[in-house]
Amino acid sequence: MPPGALPDDVSCGHVPPGRLVLLGDNPGVSFDSRHLGCLPCERVLGTVVRRLSC
């Protein structure tokens, strides 16, 4: 992975238990785990089943 692709709290490619790495599809403007670090599983509100736009 390129430098900066994973949050600092992911060491050796392992995500801590009970945490998730969330990455947006546009690294230049996505506010995701690259900025926030690993997020707790409890913060996930739902799952994407189908995209609404093409």
N, C-alpha and C positions, 0 to 999 in steps of 0.2 A: 504494500500500500504506500502511496505517496506520503511524504512528511505532512503532518497536520490532519491526516484523514481520520484518525481516531483520537478521542479525548485523552488528556494526560492521565486520567485515573484508570486507563486500560493498560496494564503492564503485561508485556510478553503476549499480547493478543488475547488475554483473558478478561472477560467482563465479570465483575464481582457478582456473587449470588444475589438474587432479588433486584438486580438492576438491568437496564436495557440501554443499548446504543441506538439512537434514532438519527438517521441521516436523511436529509432532504435530497431531492433529485437535482437541485441546482446549487452547487457548493458556493457559488459567488454571492448568493442572496439568501440561502437557507439559514435560518436560526435554529440550530439543532445541536446534537451532542458534541460537535466540534467546538461549540461555544459554551454549552451548558454542562458538559461532562455526562457521565452515565446517569440516567434518570431512574427513579424507583418504579417498579412495576405497578405500584398502586396509583401512579399518576396517569396510566393509560386508561382512556375513557371508552375506547371501542376499537374495532378492527375494520379496516377498509375491505369491503366486499367487492365493490365495483366502482371504477372511476366514473364521474359524471360528465366529463368532457374528454375530447380526443386530443 
